[in-house]
């Protein structure tokens, strides 16, 4: 049996969709790789592979062979308690075995360890824990742990900035000199003739000056394009680098041949330099803008507490939050951030969870209540036990979910990928046709023209090469997905895949589970009605029923027991407790036989309801469950239990209907009770008396996948995109069956939700927000794709027909991808 592993690698050096295709193709060729997905916007590759056939180093080597890199981090730790060199060797071996560690070196004499690692696989906190597990203590050099991947990206941007500045230093004077010469604006000593008619020829040394200015731009600033083009061609593909190199090199080497006297004509050094510098400017702006698309993730990461106050050996000590262990007792003062997930042991407070759930109101916490790491303690002092740390915390799971969604590919991206795969070869073909067309069939030039047929054809060919932009197509979808999923996370809406983000906008029918979704999922006593005999008071009837229910595990029974406890009633231990499934319970309380059950149980024992009959009918019409109570074989009263409707449910259903969606409710309740609840919240389609295991089947019927008897009010819903909304407790099959499953979570169980979309706050209004966000994200993707295709479809022919100067073409190409990224960033300001 194969041992399948998944790796996420931060890739460097990718510039366009062709780069993505190259990395994917190379990874998929490896024996043992099952799937590989590369994302241009997040610059990450997710690889599923057989660990028996491949190792991490093999995968990294393949990425390097393809011409790209993997961002790595370095950790320097001071190691305490090393006894001798054997300890150093033992620790070195232990560290080298860790998944994600590429190199490990431990030196006994300096008591230091240096490691090279992949930051998306292992963190510095985990490295320190590994050192501790080996029996040593690690102290980090340089204070706080660094974000190695962010540093690698920042270094890349800084390098682009440095090259851009160098490019501008040489290109601006080169461009000004060229324009000045062409318009006769330079001093007389530059020219070889004093005639003022027409274009004057410059002195021979002027060409060499322009070459000196162009050379560093072409082969220093633009060197990465040559390297990228070589690696792409070596991998039998063509990317944006190939187009840039072909375009700029054609202009440069043509000019070089003129400077050396091999040809006669006008030099175009400034064209080659401006092409490279403008594209470098565009790539620099694009990289900065792309960094802003992941700000939501950075904001989530920034929520983490840096330190924690824990009790160890009876003393209160402050430690890095990463060093908190499961079982530690943690203290949190008012105004402090909760460092890890846990359970309250002492104290009461209100907690601001809005940063994770989107819920604005603080949540009251008391002993026994769960706490989520990264939330804010508002009022009281809390002592809690740590239950989840590191990658197991709710925040870490949320970040992973969002990163996974951002790294996945939306179906809408497939068309762009297919076009990108053949785009560059087609452009090269069009450029060749452009040259041939202008050279052989171009309009005759004027007798006094300052150019010739060959030069004109060459310049138009260069314009075609540099105007083409595969980058915009490659960035159109992933940048919007990154911003959309990030914005969703800020609002407490988690999309597991970009496909779920895209699909949610197509929803036409929303099926809402009743318990825990429309209602609170916590049944409560609403009415107590006693028989006309006047023998029992409300309190006495409740006390007897609750004493029987002490031995029950049924939710309805628990609600009766909870109500009695809340009222402070003194309960007694029942004797001879018996439970009849689907009917009720019976026990002896203080010498009396007490029955709490439904109508069927009373009928089986021949107990008459008398005047309670009308009360039972009234309570059921109000969507309440009537629990009958009999004492010593005589009906004593009715206790009504109902699951109260969430305050937001009615507003949420109204919002869904305003969006043009059809809303249905699915429940196991009888038809009458279900219709009463549906009426309260404004739902007109009811699927009642559905057992938990039958919910998936009902969803299938709505999808038209199976035949079944359907009521007339839902027949028209068939074949629409169906969404199922539930709490994930007993409706996981239905959530999985639906076209889009939305799980109502509570923040702590986010990692367990089986649905592609999780609403962390438990607020049903999040469904409408999720659909709205999906619609706006997909609209942004379509705008981006339209621009990317429109730009290329219109401007490539314009360049081929000679309407675009190569320098203008390079500027347009450089800013086309910036436009796409900027348009995606507009999503951050959209209201959902």
PEWOVEN-V984728 format. One record per helix or strand of 2 or more residues. SS is the DSSP state (@ for helix, = for strand). FROM is the first residue (numbers start at 1). LEN is the number of residues. Records with the same first field share a line. If there is no record, write none. Layout:
# PEWOVEN-V984728
SS->FROM-LEN + FROM-LEN
This chain:
# PEWOVEN-V984728
=->4-9 + 33-7 + 44-7 + 69-2 + 73-8 + 101-7 + 112-6 + 137-4 + 307-6 + 315-6 + 329-4 + 341-6 + 349-4 + 363-3 + 370-2 + 376-2 + 382-7 + 493-3 + 509-5 + 519-12 + 575-6 + 584-6 + 592-6 + 625-7 + 634-12 + 662-5 + 685-3 + 722-5 + 740-5 + 757-3
@->17-12 + 56-10 + 85-12 + 124-10 + 148-35 + 188-3 + 204-18 + 223-12 + 240-20 + 269-25 + 295-8 + 321-3 + 354-4 + 390-3 + 394-14 + 413-29 + 453-15 + 470-21 + 498-7 + 514-5 + 538-12 + 555-12 + 599-6 + 612-10 + 649-10 + 671-11 + 692-12 + 715-3 + 732-6 + 750-3 + 765-36 + 806-24
